[in-house]
Structure formats: C-alpha cells, structure tokens
C-alpha cells in the first residue's frame, strides 16, 4: 500500500469519527493560513471575484464555502477523503458557486479545466511533489496564482529535510485519535527549487509559527504564480552529446561565374562553414563570407533555399543551402583561413573535386547541374525558383 493511500485512509477515519459524533462545524470569515490568526487572511488571494478557484484538501469545506459566498467566486473544493466531503456536503448543500468533489487531487487536476487561483491549507506535504507539481503546472492558467502552506517542523520541533523523501509524522487532530501519516517536510529552498523546476515563480515565503510556547510547530506560506508567458527549460543542465554538425553553404553567382575556393586539403568549395551559437543562418553566411573571402553582405541579401541532411559516420550533417543576392568587394585570400584561391568559375566549366556539401548545395540550387555526390535529403524552405535566377 503506497504511503499517500495510507494517509487518505487516516483522514477518512478522522472524518468518519466526526461524522459519527455529529461534530459541529464553526464558520470562518477569513482564510486561516497557519496555526495562529496572524496571517493576511483573504487579502493574500487578491481579487477573486468571479474567478475559478480550487481548494486542494478542502476537508469539511469551510474556507471554500466562505470564498464562494463572500466573493462570488466559482470555488471547487476537492478532497481524497470521502467522509470529509460528506461532512462538507451535509453542511453546505446549496452554496451558489461551490462544488465539493471527492477525488485524488492530482487526478482531479489532470482532468479539470484550468483554474485562475489554486490554494491549499496544510495539504501539499501529504503529496509527492513530483506527482503534484507537474499536475498543478498544467491545471493553473498562465498568469494564475498559487498559495499553499506546508509544515516546516512538527510539534516536537523536528525541522525539514533537504531531500525529497517522506517521513512518518504523528498528527493530533482535535477531538480525534492520533494519526500516523507520512509527509514530505522539505526546506523552503527545496520547495522553491521544485516549484521553479516545474515552471512556477515564487513571490514570497512567510514564516507561520505556533503561538504557544510549548508548541514548536512551524509552517511556511508560499505565494507563487505561473508566468503569463509559457516558458521553456532544458531537460538537464548537461550539454547534449555531440551527434550533429550544422553548417551553411553560400552560392554567389556573378556575370563571370560561380565563386569557389580551394581548401588546403584540395577540395573546391563554396563560401560557408559552421553555424556558431547564437547566430541566425543568414548571420552565419554573412560572417563566413567576410572571414573567408573579404566580401561583405547583409543578412537581408541572403536567401535560404532549404536543408540538406546526410551523415558522416555517426554524426548527422545538416547543411543549409543559401544564395547571396548582393555583396560588396572583391574576393581575396584571408589570413589564417583554410580556404584560399578564390575564383569565379563558369557554370559550364566547374572543376572536379567539389567538397561534398558544396556539391549538394549546388544541385539543390540548380538540379540540372551535372554534379555527382553522395545522396542528401533536401527539404526546401520555400519556392526556390526565384533564388535560382
């Protein structure tokens, strides 16, 4: 039996106890975030009039009912304990805007329409963060707000852990027997790291200590939001293993012919080279053209024809075929470059020994050219007719 299920059974036993006793439910006129009435109450939630609000672990539903009645919010209260939901439904059978739902919180989050505001009072530490937080990230609207309290120490003063592992805790609810449950009692720094990992931004963390001198229990109130803009993140901080090479090849056609240079290894080739980090494809063409030949061009003068995909051993080679439509200067050998002897070659008298990538670019540009080369899969970006003129 998993530990979250054990916790649900414990709270169900607690609710059944109070159902049998008919324990009366006192009303609330403010959200009670911690062990003392010294937090900001409803004001922390901001304006919730008419918004979709979710109370996770609503228990007997007092706070959810209060928000629906006081602000006209559409409030869903969800709890995994059937007896707690039965208590809530018996007390609040017809509150406009209030829905009381018996469900596992994560399962509800995965099927419900997104919420504007989600809050939870001392419930998140009963749920595996790696199960809960991804579900919250998709169930909260972009720009939505999240508020929750979690245990920081227990009544014996045992502090949080810095690893994402649950530990057994004893709960002593008023009017009921002691309950043994498991909780993820984590440091605030670890909670924040987890929240950021799943796409949230933490705005504030408030310390909520028990007021009694002999009570060492302490909680933390988190105020969090999901950014209005969708964010992206890497899978891992480690760079990917190198298995691909991305380069550009540039066709420059003048009245006297096609521009080709000679590599120090003997191949004839077009201007071009490897795309550097942070460059656009057009910027890479302009840079390589200047570095290798001394010619200057603008990114706007670069036409992108498409991609050529082949491989060299285990490395995928991606070459972007381009045409430079305007430039300034005269091609000349540049210091410390591996390609020199830049010359204009008539299209009907091209030299043999073309570099494979240059040959592939040329046949992508002009399929009628009598050039043989290893096959490459060409995917055009757009109609290349105009670029070939």
C-alpha positions as CSV (number, residue, x, y, z in Angstrom):
1,X,0.0,0.0,0.0
2,X,1.5,3.3,-1.0
3,X,2.0,6.0,1.6
4,X,-0.3,8.5,0.0
5,X,-3.1,5.9,0.2
6,X,-2.3,5.3,3.9
7,X,-2.7,9.0,4.5
8,X,-6.1,9.1,2.7
9,X,-7.3,6.2,4.9
10,X,-6.1,8.0,8.1
11,X,-8.0,11.2,7.1
12,X,-11.0,9.2,6.1
13,X,-11.0,7.6,9.6
14,X,-10.8,11.0,11.1
15,X,-13.8,12.3,9.1
16,X,-15.8,9.2,9.9
17,X,-15.2,9.8,13.6
18,X,-16.6,13.3,13.4
19,X,-19.5,12.2,11.2
20,X,-20.5,9.7,13.8
21,X,-20.2,12.3,16.6
22,X,-22.0,14.9,14.6
23,X,-19.2,17.4,15.4
24,X,-20.5,20.9,14.6
25,X,-18.5,23.0,12.1
26,X,-17.8,26.5,13.1
27,X,-17.9,29.1,10.3
28,X,-14.9,31.2,9.2
29,X,-14.9,34.7,7.9
30,X,-11.2,34.7,6.8
31,X,-8.8,32.1,5.4
32,X,-6.7,30.8,8.3
33,X,-3.3,30.0,6.8
34,X,-1.4,28.9,9.8
35,X,-1.6,27.8,13.5
36,X,-2.4,31.4,14.5
37,X,-4.7,34.1,13.1
38,X,-1.8,36.4,12.3
39,X,-1.5,35.9,8.6
40,X,-3.1,38.1,6.0
41,X,-6.3,36.1,5.6
42,X,-8.3,36.5,2.4
43,X,-6.2,39.5,1.2
44,X,-3.3,37.2,0.2
45,X,-5.5,35.8,-2.6
46,X,-6.1,39.1,-4.2
47,X,-9.2,39.9,-6.2
48,X,-11.0,36.5,-6.8
49,X,-14.5,37.9,-7.7
50,X,-15.9,35.7,-10.5
51,X,-12.7,33.6,-10.8
52,X,-12.3,29.9,-10.9
53,X,-10.7,28.9,-7.6
54,X,-9.6,25.4,-6.4
55,X,-9.2,24.4,-2.7
56,X,-7.0,21.3,-2.6
57,X,-7.6,19.2,0.5
58,X,-10.8,21.2,1.4
59,X,-11.7,18.9,4.3
60,X,-15.2,20.0,5.6
61,X,-15.3,22.8,3.1
62,X,-15.5,25.8,5.4
63,X,-12.9,28.0,3.6
64,X,-14.2,27.1,0.1
65,X,-17.8,27.9,1.2
66,X,-16.7,31.2,2.7
67,X,-14.9,32.3,-0.5
68,X,-17.9,31.4,-2.7
69,X,-20.3,33.3,-0.5
70,X,-18.2,36.3,0.2
71,X,-16.7,37.0,-3.2
72,X,-18.9,35.2,-5.8
73,X,-16.0,33.1,-6.9
74,X,-16.6,29.7,-8.6
75,X,-14.9,27.5,-6.0
76,X,-14.2,23.8,-6.3
77,X,-13.2,22.0,-3.1
78,X,-11.5,18.7,-3.6
79,X,-10.6,16.1,-1.0
80,X,-9.5,12.5,-1.2
81,X,-11.4,11.6,2.0
82,X,-15.0,10.6,1.3
83,X,-16.0,11.2,4.9
84,X,-14.6,14.7,4.8
85,X,-16.5,15.5,1.6
86,X,-19.7,14.1,3.2
87,X,-19.3,16.4,6.1
88,X,-18.8,19.3,3.8
89,X,-21.9,18.4,1.6
90,X,-24.0,18.0,4.7
91,X,-23.1,21.4,6.0
92,X,-23.1,23.3,2.6
93,X,-25.7,21.6,0.4
94,X,-26.6,24.7,-1.7
95,X,-24.0,27.4,-1.7
96,X,-24.0,29.2,-5.1
97,X,-20.7,28.7,-6.9
98,X,-19.5,25.9,-4.6
99,X,-18.7,22.4,-5.9
100,X,-17.5,19.7,-3.5
101,X,-15.6,16.9,-5.2
102,X,-14.4,13.6,-3.8
103,X,-11.2,12.8,-5.8
104,X,-7.5,12.4,-5.6
105,X,-6.1,15.9,-6.0
106,X,-3.7,15.0,-8.8
107,X,-6.3,13.0,-10.7
108,X,-8.7,16.0,-10.5
109,X,-6.0,18.4,-11.7
110,X,-5.4,16.3,-14.7
111,X,-9.0,16.4,-15.9
112,X,-10.4,19.8,-14.7
113,X,-10.5,23.0,-16.7
114,X,-7.6,25.3,-15.7
115,X,-8.1,27.5,-12.6
116,X,-7.3,31.2,-12.0
117,X,-6.3,30.6,-8.4
118,X,-5.4,27.4,-6.5
119,X,-4.8,27.3,-2.8
120,X,-4.2,24.7,-0.1
121,X,-4.0,24.7,3.6
122,X,-1.6,22.2,5.0
123,X,-2.2,19.6,2.4
124,X,0.7,19.7,0.0
125,X,3.1,18.0,2.4
126,X,0.9,14.8,2.2
127,X,1.5,14.5,-1.6
128,X,4.6,13.5,-3.5
129,X,5.9,16.8,-5.0
130,X,7.0,15.1,-8.2
131,X,3.4,13.8,-8.7
132,X,1.6,17.0,-7.5
133,X,3.6,19.9,-9.1
134,X,3.5,18.8,-12.7
135,X,-0.3,18.5,-12.4
136,X,-0.5,21.9,-10.9
137,X,1.6,23.4,-13.6
138,X,-1.0,22.4,-16.3
139,X,-4.1,23.0,-14.2
140,X,-3.2,26.6,-13.3
141,X,-3.8,29.2,-16.1
142,X,-0.8,31.2,-17.4
143,X,-0.7,34.2,-15.1
144,X,-2.6,32.2,-12.4
145,X,-1.8,32.3,-8.7
146,X,-1.0,29.5,-6.3
147,X,-1.0,29.8,-2.5
148,X,-0.2,27.0,0.0
149,X,1.0,26.3,3.5
150,X,3.3,23.3,4.3
151,X,4.7,22.0,7.5
152,X,8.3,23.2,8.4
153,X,8.7,21.5,11.7
154,X,6.5,19.1,13.7
155,X,5.2,19.8,17.2
156,X,8.4,18.2,18.6
157,X,10.5,20.8,16.7
158,X,12.0,18.4,14.2
159,X,13.0,20.5,11.2
160,X,12.6,19.9,7.5
161,X,14.7,17.6,5.3
162,X,16.8,18.7,2.3
163,X,16.0,15.5,0.3
164,X,12.7,14.7,-1.4
165,X,11.8,11.9,0.8
166,X,8.7,11.4,3.1
167,X,9.0,10.7,6.8
168,X,6.4,9.4,9.3
169,X,4.7,12.1,11.4
170,X,2.1,12.0,14.2
171,X,-0.9,14.2,13.9
172,X,-3.0,15.0,16.9
173,X,-6.3,16.5,15.5
174,X,-8.7,18.0,17.9
175,X,-11.4,15.5,19.0
176,X,-9.8,12.5,17.3
177,X,-7.2,9.8,17.8
178,X,-3.5,10.3,16.9
179,X,-2.9,9.6,13.3
180,X,0.4,8.3,11.8
181,X,1.0,9.6,8.3
182,X,3.9,10.3,6.0
183,X,4.8,13.8,4.9
184,X,7.2,15.5,2.6
185,X,8.6,18.1,5.1
186,X,11.1,19.9,2.9
187,X,13.2,23.0,3.3
188,X,11.8,26.2,1.8
189,X,14.8,26.2,-0.6
190,X,14.0,22.7,-1.8
191,X,10.3,23.6,-2.3
192,X,11.3,26.7,-4.3
193,X,13.7,24.7,-6.4
194,X,10.9,22.2,-7.2
195,X,8.5,24.9,-8.0
196,X,10.9,26.6,-10.4
197,X,11.7,23.3,-12.0
198,X,8.0,22.8,-12.8
199,X,7.6,26.3,-14.3
200,X,6.4,28.4,-11.3
201,X,7.9,31.6,-9.8
202,X,7.9,32.1,-6.0
203,X,7.0,35.6,-5.0
204,X,7.1,35.3,-1.2
205,X,7.5,32.8,1.6
206,X,6.1,33.7,5.1
207,X,7.0,32.1,8.4
208,X,4.0,31.0,10.4
209,X,4.9,29.8,13.9
210,X,2.5,28.3,16.5
211,X,1.9,31.0,19.2
212,X,2.0,28.6,22.2
213,X,5.4,28.4,24.0
214,X,5.3,24.6,24.3
215,X,4.3,24.1,20.6
216,X,7.2,24.1,18.2
217,X,5.2,23.5,15.1
218,X,6.0,25.9,12.3
219,X,4.6,26.4,8.8
220,X,5.6,28.2,5.6
221,X,3.1,30.1,3.4
222,X,4.2,30.2,-0.2
223,X,2.8,32.8,-2.7
224,X,3.5,31.6,-6.2
225,X,2.4,32.4,-9.7
226,X,2.6,30.7,-13.1
227,X,4.2,33.1,-15.6
228,X,1.8,34.6,-18.1
229,X,4.2,33.6,-20.9
230,X,4.9,29.9,-21.5
231,X,8.5,29.1,-20.5
232,X,10.9,26.5,-21.8
233,X,13.8,24.8,-20.0
234,X,16.4,22.2,-20.8
235,X,15.9,18.6,-19.9
236,X,19.2,18.7,-17.9
237,X,21.9,21.2,-17.2
238,X,24.4,19.0,-19.0
239,X,25.0,19.8,-22.7
240,X,23.8,17.3,-25.2
241,X,26.2,14.7,-26.6
242,X,27.6,15.9,-29.9
243,X,26.0,14.0,-32.7
244,X,25.2,16.6,-35.3
245,X,27.0,19.3,-37.2
246,X,25.2,22.3,-38.7
247,X,26.7,24.4,-41.4
248,X,25.8,26.8,-44.3
249,X,26.9,26.9,-47.9
250,X,26.6,30.1,-50.0
251,X,26.1,30.4,-53.7
252,X,27.4,33.6,-55.2
253,X,26.8,33.9,-58.9
254,X,28.4,36.9,-60.8
255,X,28.5,37.5,-64.6
256,X,31.9,35.9,-64.7
257,X,30.6,32.7,-63.0
258,X,30.3,30.9,-59.6
259,X,32.6,31.7,-56.7
260,X,34.7,28.8,-55.5
261,X,37.8,28.5,-53.3
262,X,40.4,25.7,-52.7
263,X,40.6,24.1,-49.3
264,X,44.1,23.2,-48.1
265,X,43.1,19.5,-48.4
266,X,42.4,20.0,-52.1
267,X,38.7,20.2,-52.5
268,X,37.0,23.1,-54.3
269,X,34.1,24.6,-52.3
270,X,31.6,27.4,-51.8
271,X,32.0,30.0,-49.0
272,X,30.4,28.7,-45.8
273,X,31.1,26.9,-42.6
274,X,29.7,26.0,-39.2
275,X,26.9,28.0,-37.6
276,X,28.1,29.4,-34.3
277,X,26.0,29.5,-31.1
278,X,23.5,32.4,-31.1
279,X,23.7,33.0,-34.8
280,X,20.9,33.0,-37.3
281,X,21.5,31.1,-40.5
282,X,21.8,34.4,-42.5
283,X,24.2,35.9,-40.0
284,X,26.4,32.8,-40.3
285,X,26.5,33.2,-44.1
286,X,27.5,36.9,-43.8
287,X,30.2,36.1,-41.2
288,X,31.7,33.2,-43.1
289,X,31.7,35.2,-46.3
290,X,33.6,38.0,-44.8
291,X,36.0,35.8,-42.9
292,X,36.9,33.6,-45.9
293,X,36.7,36.0,-48.9
294,X,36.6,39.6,-47.5
295,X,33.3,40.2,-49.2
296,X,30.6,42.0,-47.2
297,X,26.9,41.4,-47.4
298,X,23.8,42.0,-45.3
299,X,21.6,39.2,-43.8
300,X,18.7,40.6,-45.9
301,X,20.8,39.7,-49.0
302,X,20.8,36.0,-48.1
303,X,18.1,33.7,-49.5
304,X,17.6,30.4,-47.6
305,X,16.9,27.6,-50.0
306,X,16.5,24.6,-47.6
307,X,18.2,22.0,-45.6
308,X,20.4,19.1,-46.8
309,X,20.6,16.1,-44.5
310,X,23.2,13.4,-44.7
311,X,25.7,11.8,-42.3
312,X,29.4,11.2,-41.8
313,X,29.9,8.1,-39.7
314,X,27.7,8.5,-36.6
315,X,27.4,12.3,-37.0
316,X,24.3,13.8,-38.6
317,X,25.3,16.6,-41.0
318,X,22.9,19.4,-41.7
319,X,23.8,21.9,-44.3
320,X,21.6,24.9,-45.2
321,X,21.8,25.8,-48.8
322,X,21.7,29.6,-49.4
323,X,22.1,32.2,-52.2
324,X,23.7,35.6,-51.6
325,X,22.0,38.0,-54.0
326,X,24.1,41.1,-53.3
327,X,27.6,41.8,-51.9
328,X,30.4,44.3,-52.0
329,X,34.2,43.9,-52.6
330,X,36.4,41.6,-54.4
331,X,37.1,38.1,-53.2
332,X,40.6,37.7,-51.8
333,X,42.5,35.2,-49.6
334,X,42.2,36.0,-45.9
335,X,44.9,35.4,-43.3
336,X,44.8,32.1,-41.4
337,X,41.8,30.8,-43.4
338,X,41.8,27.2,-44.7
339,X,40.2,28.1,-48.0
340,X,42.1,30.3,-50.5
341,X,42.5,30.8,-54.2
342,X,39.0,32.3,-54.7
343,X,38.0,32.3,-58.4
344,X,34.9,32.7,-60.5
345,X,34.1,29.6,-62.5
346,X,31.6,29.5,-65.4
347,X,28.7,27.1,-64.7
348,X,29.5,25.1,-67.8
349,X,33.2,24.6,-66.7
350,X,33.0,23.8,-63.0
351,X,36.1,22.0,-61.6
352,X,36.1,18.4,-60.4
353,X,36.8,17.6,-56.8
354,X,34.0,19.6,-55.2
355,X,33.5,19.3,-51.5
356,X,30.5,17.0,-50.8
357,X,28.5,19.7,-49.0
358,X,29.2,22.3,-51.7
359,X,28.1,19.8,-54.4
360,X,24.9,19.1,-52.6
361,X,24.2,22.8,-52.2
362,X,24.8,23.4,-55.9
363,X,22.4,20.7,-57.0
364,X,19.8,21.9,-54.6
365,X,20.1,25.3,-56.2
366,X,20.4,24.1,-59.8
367,X,19.2,20.4,-60.1
368,X,20.3,20.4,-63.8
369,X,24.0,20.8,-63.0
370,X,25.9,17.7,-63.9
371,X,27.4,17.0,-60.5
372,X,27.6,13.6,-58.8
373,X,27.8,13.5,-55.0
374,X,26.7,11.3,-52.0
375,X,22.9,11.5,-51.5
376,X,21.5,14.0,-49.2
377,X,17.8,14.6,-48.3
378,X,16.8,18.1,-49.4
379,X,13.9,19.9,-47.7
380,X,13.2,23.3,-49.4
381,X,12.1,26.2,-47.2
382,X,10.0,27.8,-50.0
383,X,9.8,28.1,-53.8
384,X,13.5,28.2,-54.9
385,X,12.7,29.3,-58.5
386,X,13.3,33.0,-57.8
387,X,16.6,32.2,-55.9
388,X,17.9,30.3,-58.8
389,X,17.5,33.2,-61.3
